[in-house]
């Protein structure tokens, strides 16, 4: 356990960022747009783009229930999702927003990955409407919130991890010692076999 305890003492934190791609209905009448401009259609359109962003990703998307990505112990990864306003039993997606979370051991990598994903979603939204024949003035637009992702650092509790591993190592050592002692006692207290003699 000693190498694990030493490694826990030198553990580093991760950089985390989140950015929302907000889908905005076209201003005024949406003539020529089969998606129309009511909010539910915009929410459904955002859901389509979110699923396509996941399908195009080279890495598997991570699905969590209300937990931030950095709190899961993942050190390199991202997730693209629609915020759930309901519960894990009854989901409700009532906002035309696609959220992006990125976690990385490198600050620049976290920021770059978040912007790449946001650009990919924005591009996909435009391409989808163009393929549907939506005129430019009637298209659903997107904007980032915040416009520039904010990076935060989340460190690890090294002393607590070292204490926990030390306690675990001590418990395991004591348990193994007790098990060996019990095994030895059983061998010592084992009754000797009876000897039988036969008179001829």
Backbone torsions as a table, in degrees:
resi	resn	phi	psi	omega
1	UNK	NA	-16.6	-175.7
2	UNK	-58.1	-45.7	177.8
3	UNK	-59.2	-36.5	178.9
4	UNK	-67.7	-38.7	178.7
5	UNK	-65.2	-41.9	178.7
6	UNK	-64.8	-42.3	179.7
7	UNK	-63.6	-38.5	179.1
8	UNK	-64.3	-33.4	179.3
9	UNK	-70.8	-20.1	-179.2
10	UNK	-110.1	14.7	-178.5
11	UNK	-65.2	142.3	-179.7
12	UNK	-108.6	156.3	177.8
13	UNK	-82.1	-171.5	-179.0
14	UNK	-130.4	160.4	175.6
15	UNK	-100.6	136.0	-175.9
16	UNK	-132.4	143.8	176.4
17	UNK	-146.5	153.9	175.4
18	UNK	-138.5	137.6	176.4
19	UNK	-140.0	140.8	179.8
20	UNK	-105.5	133.4	171.6
21	UNK	-97.7	109.4	-176.5
22	UNK	-93.8	128.7	179.1
23	UNK	-95.5	123.9	-175.8
24	UNK	-112.1	132.6	177.7
25	UNK	-67.2	154.3	179.6
26	UNK	-65.9	145.3	-179.9
27	UNK	-69.0	140.8	177.5
28	UNK	72.7	-155.2	-179.7
29	UNK	-68.8	148.5	-178.7
30	UNK	-112.3	46.7	179.9
31	UNK	-62.1	134.5	179.4
32	UNK	88.5	-1.4	178.2
33	UNK	-107.6	109.8	-179.0
34	UNK	-65.0	-13.4	178.7
35	UNK	-83.4	-16.9	-176.7
36	UNK	59.2	-178.2	-172.2
37	UNK	-115.7	5.2	178.9
38	UNK	-72.5	153.5	-169.4
39	UNK	-60.4	-38.0	-176.4
40	UNK	-65.5	-36.7	177.1
41	UNK	-66.3	-36.6	178.7
42	UNK	-67.6	-39.0	176.8
43	UNK	-62.2	-45.0	179.9
44	UNK	-65.4	-37.6	177.5
45	UNK	-64.9	-41.0	177.5
46	UNK	-61.7	-37.5	179.1
47	UNK	-64.4	-39.1	178.6
48	UNK	-63.4	-46.4	-179.4
49	UNK	-64.4	-38.3	179.1
50	UNK	-62.8	-43.9	179.8
51	UNK	-66.1	-36.5	179.2
52	UNK	-70.9	-33.9	177.5
53	UNK	-64.2	-37.9	178.0
54	UNK	-66.9	-44.0	-177.3
55	UNK	-63.3	-32.8	-178.3
56	UNK	-82.1	-14.2	-175.5
57	UNK	-70.0	143.6	178.6
58	UNK	-78.2	-22.8	-179.5
59	UNK	-107.1	150.4	179.0
60	UNK	-67.4	138.4	177.9
61	UNK	-76.6	143.8	-177.1
62	UNK	-102.7	124.5	-178.4
63	UNK	-104.8	121.2	-178.7
64	UNK	-127.4	161.3	178.2
65	UNK	-107.3	85.9	175.3
66	UNK	73.2	6.4	-179.5
67	UNK	-99.7	135.7	176.2
68	UNK	-68.6	149.6	-174.1
69	UNK	-62.1	-37.3	-177.3
70	UNK	-69.3	-22.0	-177.7
71	UNK	-81.1	-6.1	-177.6
72	UNK	-89.0	-10.2	-177.0
73	UNK	93.2	-3.9	177.5
74	UNK	-72.6	133.7	-176.8
75	UNK	-105.8	-20.6	177.5
76	UNK	-141.9	113.9	179.1
77	UNK	171.1	177.9	179.0
78	UNK	-153.2	166.0	170.8
79	UNK	-145.8	145.7	179.2
80	UNK	-123.1	121.1	-172.3
81	UNK	-154.2	164.2	170.9
82	UNK	-96.7	130.0	179.4
83	UNK	-59.0	130.8	-178.5
84	UNK	-94.6	116.5	-179.9
85	UNK	-87.2	-5.4	-179.7
86	UNK	-99.2	-139.7	179.6
87	UNK	-123.6	-179.5	179.5
88	UNK	-72.2	-17.3	178.6
89	UNK	-93.3	-31.8	179.4
90	UNK	-134.0	95.7	-175.8
91	UNK	-78.6	148.4	178.3
92	UNK	-142.9	115.9	179.4
93	UNK	-111.9	92.9	-174.4
94	UNK	-110.8	8.6	178.8
95	UNK	-120.3	136.3	178.7
96	UNK	-83.0	68.0	-176.1
97	UNK	-137.0	139.2	170.5
98	UNK	-116.8	117.7	-177.7
99	UNK	-95.0	145.4	179.7
100	UNK	-125.5	127.2	174.1
101	UNK	-121.3	135.6	178.8
102	UNK	-133.0	137.3	174.8
103	UNK	-129.5	138.2	-177.7
104	UNK	-156.5	156.7	175.9
105	UNK	-77.8	-11.3	-179.0
106	UNK	-118.0	129.8	-176.8
107	UNK	-62.8	-45.6	-178.5
108	UNK	-64.0	-37.7	179.9
109	UNK	-64.4	-40.9	180.0
110	UNK	-62.3	-45.7	-179.1
111	UNK	-66.5	-43.7	-178.4
112	UNK	-64.9	-42.4	-179.0
113	UNK	-65.7	-39.3	179.6
114	UNK	-63.3	-43.0	179.9
115	UNK	-69.4	-35.6	177.3
116	UNK	-62.4	-44.2	179.7
117	UNK	-66.4	-40.9	179.0
118	UNK	-64.2	-42.4	178.2
119	UNK	-64.1	-38.0	-179.8
120	UNK	-65.3	-40.0	178.9
121	UNK	-67.3	-43.8	178.6
122	UNK	-61.8	-43.5	179.4
123	UNK	-64.6	-41.8	-179.4
124	UNK	-64.5	-37.4	178.4
125	UNK	-63.2	-42.7	178.5
126	UNK	-66.8	-42.7	-179.5
127	UNK	-65.3	-38.5	179.8
128	UNK	-63.4	-44.2	-179.8
129	UNK	-70.0	-34.2	177.1
130	UNK	-65.3	-40.8	179.0
131	UNK	-65.6	-29.4	178.8
132	UNK	-81.4	-6.7	179.5
133	UNK	82.5	22.8	179.6
134	UNK	-75.4	130.4	-179.6
135	UNK	-70.2	148.7	-174.9
136	UNK	-54.1	-38.9	-176.9
137	UNK	-72.1	-13.9	-177.8
138	UNK	-110.1	11.7	-175.9
139	UNK	-84.7	149.3	172.4
140	UNK	-72.5	131.8	-179.1
141	UNK	-106.7	169.5	179.2
142	UNK	-132.4	154.6	173.1
143	UNK	-148.6	155.0	-177.8
144	UNK	-93.3	143.7	175.7
145	UNK	-137.7	110.0	-3.9
146	UNK	-72.7	165.4	-177.5
147	UNK	-64.7	-30.4	175.4
148	UNK	-124.5	122.4	-177.5
149	UNK	-58.1	137.9	175.9
150	UNK	-94.4	127.7	-178.2
151	UNK	-98.5	131.8	176.6
152	UNK	-124.7	146.9	-179.6
153	UNK	-102.8	133.7	-179.6
154	UNK	-124.0	107.5	-177.3
155	UNK	-82.9	174.8	179.3
156	UNK	-106.1	154.5	178.2
157	UNK	-90.1	80.5	-174.3
158	UNK	-61.6	-46.3	-179.9
159	UNK	-59.2	-41.7	-179.6
160	UNK	-64.5	-39.7	179.3
161	UNK	-65.3	-40.3	179.6
162	UNK	-65.5	-41.6	178.5
163	UNK	-63.5	-43.7	-179.0
164	UNK	-63.1	-42.6	179.6
165	UNK	-68.9	-35.1	177.7
166	UNK	-65.0	-44.3	177.6
167	UNK	-62.2	-42.1	179.1
168	UNK	-62.6	-43.7	179.9
169	UNK	-63.6	-41.5	179.1
170	UNK	-64.6	-41.1	179.5
171	UNK	-64.0	-43.7	179.2
172	UNK	-63.4	-41.9	-179.8
173	UNK	-63.5	-43.9	179.1
174	UNK	-65.2	-40.2	179.7
175	UNK	-64.0	-43.3	179.2
176	UNK	-64.9	-41.0	179.8
177	UNK	-62.6	-43.3	178.9
178	UNK	-63.5	-40.7	-179.7
179	UNK	-64.5	-39.2	178.9
180	UNK	-67.2	-42.8	179.0
181	UNK	-61.1	-42.0	179.5
182	UNK	-64.9	-39.9	179.2
183	UNK	-64.0	-39.7	179.5
184	UNK	-65.9	-41.4	179.4
185	UNK	-63.2	-38.8	178.6
186	UNK	-63.3	-39.5	-179.9
187	UNK	-67.4	-41.4	-179.1
188	UNK	-68.0	-39.3	-176.3
189	UNK	-86.8	3.4	-180.0
190	UNK	-68.4	124.9	-178.2
191	UNK	-63.9	141.8	179.1
192	UNK	-72.8	149.1	-179.9
193	UNK	-69.6	143.1	179.9
194	UNK	-74.7	140.3	179.0
195	UNK	-100.1	135.9	178.0
196	UNK	-114.7	134.8	176.7
197	UNK	-114.9	145.2	-178.4
198	UNK	-119.8	121.0	177.4
199	UNK	-81.6	130.9	178.3
200	UNK	-108.0	NA	NA
